[in-house]
Amino acid sequence: MFWQGTTAGWEGIIVIDGIIYEYLGTGLQSLPPLANVKTASQLAVSFDSQYSNFTIRAGPVDLVASFLSPVIPRDLCRTSIPLSYLQVSFYSTDGQLHDVQLYSDVNAGWISPETNTTLNWNLFEGNSAVNGSGNATSSPSTVYSWVLSQKNQYDFGEQQDFPQWGNFTPGQSENFSFQSGHSLDLRYNYVKRLQLSNVLDSDYRGAQSKEPVFAFAHDFGSTVSGSALYTIGTVQQNVIRFLTSDGLVPLQPWWTECYGDDLFDLINFHYDDFATSQAKGAKFEAQLKADVQAYYSSFPGSLYSNSTPSTLPSYVNSSGSEDGTDQFGHTYILDSSNVYGFLDPTDFNGIAIPDVSEAESYYAIVALSARQVMAAYVLTVPPTLRYSNSSSITSGEPLLFQKEISSNGNMNTVDVIFPALPFYLYANPQMLKFVLNPLFHHQENGFYPNGYSMHDLGTHFPNATGHVEGNDEYMPVEESGNMLLKAYSYYKFTGNTSFLIQHYSKYRQWASYVIQYSLVPEAQLSTDDFAGTLANQTNLAIKGILGLKAMSFISQVVGDLSAAANYSATASSYFTQWEKFAIDPTGTHTILAYQSRGSFGLLYNTYPDKLLNLGIIPQSLHDMQNDWYPKISQIFGVQLDSRHTYTKSDWEMWTAATCAPEARRLFVNSLAHWLNNTSTNLAFWDLFKTVGTGGYPVGGPTFIARPVAGGHYSLLAMLKTGQNSQIGTAPGGFIQNSTQALTESRADYLDISAASVSLQTTKSALISAPTSGLFNVSIHTRAVQ
């Protein structure tokens, strides 16, 4: 399933002693009933930051299908490769030899869902086309690749979020056969004969016309175990169109700088790199687990426990509602007739989901988020410019482009980068610089006329054409405050003063705007633009105030001490006034907008104060909010604000990082509870209802698979604050040679295998797109017995 719900076919069959078991896809259900065809049974599903693993039983053999999209953000060369892996391993459960074959095919829906789009395809042995029919070589050193493309390509165009240019490629090799053709005919003939004909279908057509599929089959003979490896993904040469002083220029993907610009060399490298990518992914995974453990060791509060959840003891309640005592000795009530979730029966405040440790819940959230964050980005080679001396374009450093997945496809949206900030700061702060540099290039070279920060780099990915007329979405306080906070965050986590010096005049321009308009912001949009325009937004104002405090530190770093004093004094004065405007007359919580008594909302914009140690927000304000959130919590968390019953998971995790352990646990465990019980059936949503079944907001926007999931790393970013985890660079920039990826600077990675977390349900299991939600296709494979 493509991230927005369009289906794409991937069929998987394992043959055991002549009995056919379908373990992936549903293609065999369209065939006439056959006595030797069965459906394999799924035994378990697990995931971690790297893998989605499916354990399946097929008679006397168990099979594990492991989908791997390596998350290695400090290795930008490998990160830039737009291909993912599927490893299919099997073993005999009775210890006996069995005759085993594996079959896999993909359909043309991976490259285009449309009927009227004619496609071309071919099979390649290495970089040579296999024309006509005949037996393929059995050379174990050769990768075989199906390569699909649209006959009439439109560079830098998308249709239903599918790219209209590039090659989709899936692949393989030794002891195999191949075939392309009509899905029904090809699959029926395979299950009857247990072999493919090594023939290519030359009737080029659309994905829905006599559905074309592209198949490989492996024959393992009599064995007790074996495995096959496939890779799959989109490869494009011109990947981004970028407005520069030289006009609109096409940008090459960063992998061309690392591995050369030949498609088949890239496929070969990636296929042969499986073990190395596994090991690098395992290091990230091991560090992620270690850091989650370290956070909960450093900031445990009274509620953290390493104990394994067990059956909870119950107590008598005459109302008949479900109730009990959690693992920490707190009594709770869950009344299914209301929407308030788990409640403390003494005061009916919300409590955390009672049967799961917070550390386990948090690990599950960040592990599930990792691939989703990385999938939204493309790394490119910077342009070589004749007419610009831009400090934001540096030879040897990549540019990073983000797609605003699902909401509108904007590029490098400032308020989509901002919620993902914790992931950057935790995983690789240099990526923050690389994603901000294209924005600075436009605004420092006369491509944006307004005095506040631009909203995005272009209306629709992959076209970074900017807004030379200044008609981007109007969020001036939001985006200006965001840019100031991101700039100081980058410095705080890297110690890189040059980034502040290079863009200081632009920071001063934005700060001047924030001084004028942040304390009492006019009716305008905030980052939560789906909720509509609102005047005097409490949360928006505090972002501007914190942005000014960050600006005071920026000025101090660059040596402009008088400006630093002025910015600091203004921020402090504004905060004193803000407190009078923003706190409800009851004194129990902040309000959504100055004029709206009784309203409320998540005060997530106070998180940067704690993260960056800005020193504006007193602990008493955090304590007040900490006591308030349990009073308004519901079964799937705390709603975003009092206007609606939905919430946003990124802002919930930002808010959690500002809370004391009891309220923090409420946020973390309710999000994990939503993951396991939501009625949603697509990739991780960041906008969902806190009531009912935790479903999609009625009539609301569809926020699927977005990179704002980086906000879930809020607690881990807190752990790394001030460590200045700056990445060293090899001489000559980020490339050491044409085949060697970026050197990892962190020596504290643990070299252990990636372990997995079991899902209680499979509703939110994620198999992430390799990059940017782009799917043209190639598939490659080689059998290893």
JOBEL-V349428 format. One record per backbone hydrogen bond with DSSP energy under -0.5 kcal/mol. CO is the residue of the C=O (numbers start at 1). NH is the residue of the N-H. If there is no record, write none. Layout:
# JOBEL-V349428
co = (CO | CO)
nh = (NH | NH)
This chain:
# JOBEL-V349428
co = (2 | 6 | 9 | 11 | 12 | 12 | 13 | 14 | 14 | 15 | 15 | 16 | 19 | 20 | 21 | 21 | 22 | 24 | 26 | 27 | 28 | 34 | 36 | 36 | 38 | 38 | 41 | 44 | 45 | 46 | 47 | 50 | 51 | 52 | 53 | 54 | 54 | 55 | 55 | 56 | 57 | 58 | 60 | 60 | 61 | 62 | 63 | 64 | 64 | 65 | 65 | 66 | 66 | 67 | 67 | 68 | 70 | 72 | 74 | 75 | 76 | 78 | 81 | 82 | 84 | 85 | 86 | 86 | 87 | 87 | 88 | 89 | 90 | 91 | 98 | 98 | 99 | 100 | 100 | 101 | 102 | 103 | 104 | 105 | 106 | 107 | 108 | 108 | 114 | 114 | 116 | 118 | 120 | 122 | 123 | 124 | 124 | 125 | 125 | 128 | 129 | 130 | 132 | 139 | 143 | 144 | 144 | 145 | 147 | 148 | 149 | 151 | 153 | 154 | 157 | 159 | 162 | 164 | 167 | 168 | 168 | 168 | 169 | 169 | 169 | 170 | 170 | 170 | 172 | 172 | 175 | 177 | 178 | 178 | 179 | 181 | 182 | 183 | 184 | 185 | 186 | 187 | 188 | 189 | 190 | 198 | 199 | 202 | 205 | 206 | 208 | 211 | 212 | 213 | 214 | 215 | 216 | 217 | 218 | 218 | 221 | 221 | 223 | 224 | 226 | 227 | 228 | 229 | 230 | 231 | 232 | 233 | 235 | 237 | 237 | 240 | 240 | 241 | 242 | 244 | 247 | 247 | 249 | 251 | 251 | 252 | 253 | 254 | 254 | 255 | 256 | 261 | 262 | 263 | 264 | 265 | 266 | 267 | 268 | 269 | 271 | 273 | 274 | 275 | 276 | 277 | 278 | 279 | 280 | 281 | 282 | 283 | 283 | 284 | 285 | 286 | 287 | 288 | 289 | 290 | 291 | 292 | 293 | 294 | 295 | 300 | 300 | 313 | 317 | 322 | 324 | 326 | 330 | 332 | 333 | 334 | 334 | 335 | 339 | 341 | 342 | 343 | 343 | 344 | 344 | 349 | 353 | 354 | 357 | 358 | 359 | 360 | 361 | 362 | 363 | 364 | 365 | 366 | 367 | 369 | 370 | 371 | 373 | 374 | 375 | 375 | 376 | 378 | 379 | 380 | 383 | 390 | 392 | 394 | 396 | 399 | 401 | 402 | 403 | 404 | 404 | 405 | 409 | 410 | 411 | 411 | 413 | 413 | 414 | 416 | 418 | 419 | 420 | 420 | 421 | 422 | 423 | 424 | 428 | 429 | 429 | 430 | 431 | 432 | 433 | 434 | 434 | 436 | 436 | 437 | 438 | 439 | 440 | 441 | 442 | 442 | 455 | 457 | 458 | 460 | 462 | 462 | 463 | 463 | 464 | 467 | 473 | 474 | 475 | 476 | 477 | 478 | 479 | 480 | 481 | 482 | 483 | 484 | 485 | 486 | 487 | 488 | 489 | 490 | 491 | 491 | 492 | 493 | 495 | 497 | 497 | 498 | 499 | 501 | 503 | 503 | 504 | 505 | 506 | 507 | 508 | 509 | 510 | 511 | 512 | 513 | 514 | 518 | 521 | 522 | 524 | 527 | 528 | 529 | 534 | 536 | 537 | 538 | 539 | 540 | 541 | 542 | 543 | 544 | 545 | 546 | 547 | 548 | 549 | 550 | 551 | 552 | 553 | 554 | 555 | 555 | 556 | 559 | 560 | 561 | 562 | 563 | 564 | 565 | 566 | 567 | 568 | 569 | 570 | 571 | 572 | 573 | 574 | 575 | 576 | 577 | 578 | 579 | 582 | 584 | 589 | 592 | 592 | 593 | 595 | 596 | 600 | 602 | 603 | 604 | 606 | 606 | 607 | 607 | 608 | 609 | 609 | 609 | 618 | 618 | 619 | 620 | 621 | 622 | 623 | 624 | 625 | 626 | 628 | 628 | 629 | 629 | 630 | 634 | 637 | 640 | 641 | 645 | 646 | 647 | 648 | 649 | 650 | 651 | 652 | 653 | 655 | 656 | 660 | 661 | 662 | 663 | 664 | 665 | 666 | 667 | 668 | 669 | 670 | 671 | 672 | 673 | 674 | 674 | 684 | 686 | 688 | 690 | 691 | 693 | 695 | 697 | 701 | 702 | 703 | 703 | 706 | 707 | 708 | 709 | 710 | 711 | 712 | 713 | 714 | 715 | 716 | 717 | 718 | 720 | 724 | 730 | 733 | 734 | 737 | 740 | 740 | 745 | 750 | 757 | 762 | 766 | 771 | 777 | 777 | 778 | 778 | 778 | 779 | 779 | 779 | 780 | 780 | 780 | 781 | 782 | 784)
nh = (5 | 2 | 107 | 105 | 23 | 24 | 103 | 16 | 21 | 17 | 101 | 19 | 16 | 38 | 14 | 23 | 40 | 12 | 29 | 30 | 31 | 37 | 20 | 38 | 22 | 40 | 57 | 55 | 759 | 53 | 757 | 69 | 48 | 67 | 46 | 56 | 65 | 43 | 44 | 63 | 41 | 61 | 93 | 94 | 58 | 91 | 56 | 66 | 89 | 54 | 67 | 68 | 87 | 52 | 69 | 85 | 72 | 75 | 76 | 79 | 80 | 81 | 83 | 234 | 232 | 68 | 88 | 230 | 66 | 89 | 228 | 64 | 226 | 62 | 100 | 223 | 17 | 220 | 221 | 15 | 218 | 13 | 216 | 11 | 214 | 110 | 111 | 112 | 117 | 207 | 118 | 151 | 149 | 147 | 130 | 126 | 145 | 127 | 128 | 125 | 131 | 123 | 200 | 142 | 126 | 172 | 781 | 124 | 122 | 168 | 120 | 153 | 155 | 157 | 164 | 162 | 159 | 154 | 235 | 148 | 777 | 778 | 233 | 778 | 779 | 146 | 779 | 780 | 144 | 782 | 219 | 217 | 198 | 199 | 215 | 213 | 186 | 187 | 188 | 189 | 190 | 191 | 192 | 193 | 194 | 134 | 180 | 204 | 119 | 209 | 210 | 183 | 108 | 181 | 106 | 179 | 104 | 177 | 102 | 220 | 100 | 223 | 98 | 92 | 90 | 784 | 88 | 782 | 86 | 780 | 84 | 169 | 167 | 239 | 253 | 242 | 251 | 464 | 249 | 247 | 244 | 249 | 242 | 239 | 240 | 381 | 256 | 257 | 258 | 259 | 260 | 263 | 266 | 267 | 268 | 269 | 270 | 271 | 272 | 273 | 274 | 277 | 278 | 279 | 280 | 281 | 282 | 283 | 284 | 285 | 286 | 287 | 750 | 288 | 289 | 290 | 291 | 292 | 293 | 294 | 295 | 296 | 297 | 298 | 299 | 303 | 304 | 325 | 320 | 334 | 332 | 329 | 326 | 324 | 343 | 322 | 336 | 338 | 635 | 335 | 351 | 333 | 345 | 347 | 348 | 344 | 356 | 327 | 361 | 362 | 363 | 364 | 365 | 366 | 367 | 368 | 369 | 370 | 371 | 373 | 374 | 375 | 376 | 377 | 772 | 773 | 403 | 401 | 254 | 399 | 385 | 393 | 394 | 397 | 734 | 380 | 378 | 412 | 405 | 408 | 409 | 407 | 461 | 404 | 457 | 458 | 416 | 417 | 418 | 420 | 421 | 422 | 423 | 424 | 425 | 426 | 427 | 428 | 431 | 432 | 433 | 434 | 435 | 436 | 437 | 400 | 438 | 439 | 440 | 441 | 442 | 443 | 444 | 445 | 445 | 447 | 414 | 466 | 411 | 463 | 241 | 464 | 460 | 465 | 243 | 470 | 475 | 525 | 479 | 480 | 481 | 482 | 483 | 484 | 485 | 486 | 487 | 488 | 489 | 490 | 491 | 492 | 493 | 494 | 494 | 495 | 724 | 725 | 497 | 500 | 501 | 502 | 503 | 504 | 506 | 507 | 508 | 509 | 510 | 511 | 512 | 513 | 514 | 515 | 516 | 517 | 518 | 521 | 536 | 524 | 534 | 529 | 531 | 532 | 524 | 594 | 541 | 542 | 543 | 544 | 545 | 546 | 547 | 548 | 549 | 550 | 551 | 552 | 553 | 554 | 555 | 556 | 557 | 558 | 559 | 560 | 559 | 561 | 564 | 565 | 566 | 567 | 568 | 569 | 570 | 571 | 572 | 573 | 574 | 575 | 576 | 577 | 578 | 579 | 580 | 581 | 582 | 583 | 591 | 587 | 584 | 538 | 539 | 596 | 597 | 599 | 642 | 604 | 606 | 607 | 609 | 610 | 610 | 611 | 612 | 613 | 614 | 615 | 621 | 622 | 623 | 624 | 625 | 626 | 627 | 628 | 629 | 630 | 631 | 632 | 632 | 633 | 350 | 637 | 634 | 602 | 644 | 690 | 640 | 688 | 652 | 653 | 654 | 655 | 656 | 657 | 658 | 659 | 664 | 665 | 666 | 667 | 668 | 669 | 670 | 671 | 672 | 673 | 674 | 675 | 676 | 677 | 677 | 678 | 705 | 649 | 647 | 636 | 694 | 679 | 689 | 700 | 703 | 704 | 686 | 687 | 709 | 710 | 711 | 712 | 713 | 714 | 715 | 717 | 718 | 719 | 720 | 721 | 721 | 723 | 726 | 733 | 730 | 736 | 740 | 736 | 737 | 747 | 752 | 47 | 765 | 768 | 774 | 148 | 168 | 169 | 170 | 233 | 146 | 170 | 171 | 171 | 172 | 231 | 144 | 229 | 227)
